[in-house]
Amino acid sequence: MRLLLDTHLLIWWATDDPKMSEECRGLLADERNEVFFSSISIWEVAIKHAKGLLLLAPELLNDSARKSGLRPLSFKPQHAQQVSKLPDHHQDPFDRALIAQAITEPLTLVSRDRWFSSYPVSLRAV
């Protein structure tokens, strides 16, 4: 399976947060799965880190994800175009960008946020 991690799961994975479910840990550990993290998530972490809302530095998150074998996914023009086609269910630009990437690539978006199911995206709620 080709998976795209939502930002909170990427953070939980990097910090070994106990909030991450065993199901999600299993998905990440399964060698049959190709797991991606988005440049959008690094951007979101950078903004929150700069505002003092998050201690985790974006450089550390990016380096840790790459070293562990997660695959980076850049935000491309076709992803931006897909954002404009999404229904207006939610205003968070980071979430909308991740949804657009998952639809375009195609990838299964892995998230704890079940409201993503209101979008036409393959979702794995963990």
FENZI-V755135 format. One record per backbone hydrogen bond with DSSP energy under -0.5 kcal/mol. CO is the residue of the C=O (numbers start at 1). NH is the residue of the N-H. If there is no record, write none. Layout:
co=CO nh=NH
co=CO nh=NH
This chain:
co=1 nh=3
co=1 nh=34
co=2 nh=108
co=3 nh=36
co=4 nh=110
co=6 nh=10
co=7 nh=11
co=8 nh=12
co=9 nh=13
co=10 nh=14
co=11 nh=15
co=12 nh=16
co=12 nh=17
co=13 nh=16
co=17 nh=20
co=21 nh=25
co=22 nh=26
co=23 nh=27
co=24 nh=28
co=25 nh=29
co=26 nh=30
co=29 nh=31
co=30 nh=33
co=33 nh=35
co=34 nh=3
co=35 nh=71
co=36 nh=5
co=37 nh=73
co=38 nh=41
co=38 nh=42
co=39 nh=43
co=40 nh=44
co=41 nh=45
co=42 nh=46
co=43 nh=47
co=44 nh=48
co=45 nh=49
co=46 nh=50
co=47 nh=51
co=48 nh=53
co=48 nh=54
co=49 nh=52
co=57 nh=61
co=58 nh=62
co=59 nh=63
co=60 nh=64
co=61 nh=65
co=62 nh=66
co=63 nh=67
co=64 nh=68
co=65 nh=70
co=66 nh=69
co=71 nh=37
co=73 nh=39
co=74 nh=76
co=76 nh=79
co=76 nh=80
co=77 nh=81
co=78 nh=82
co=79 nh=83
co=80 nh=84
co=82 nh=85
co=82 nh=86
co=83 nh=86
co=87 nh=89
co=91 nh=93
co=92 nh=96
co=93 nh=97
co=94 nh=98
co=95 nh=99
co=96 nh=100
co=97 nh=101
co=98 nh=102
co=99 nh=103
co=100 nh=104
co=101 nh=105
co=102 nh=106
co=102 nh=107
co=107 nh=109
co=108 nh=4
co=109 nh=111
co=109 nh=124
co=110 nh=6
co=111 nh=126
co=112 nh=114
co=113 nh=116
co=114 nh=117
co=115 nh=118
co=116 nh=119
co=119 nh=121
co=122 nh=109
co=123 nh=125
co=124 nh=111
co=124 nh=126
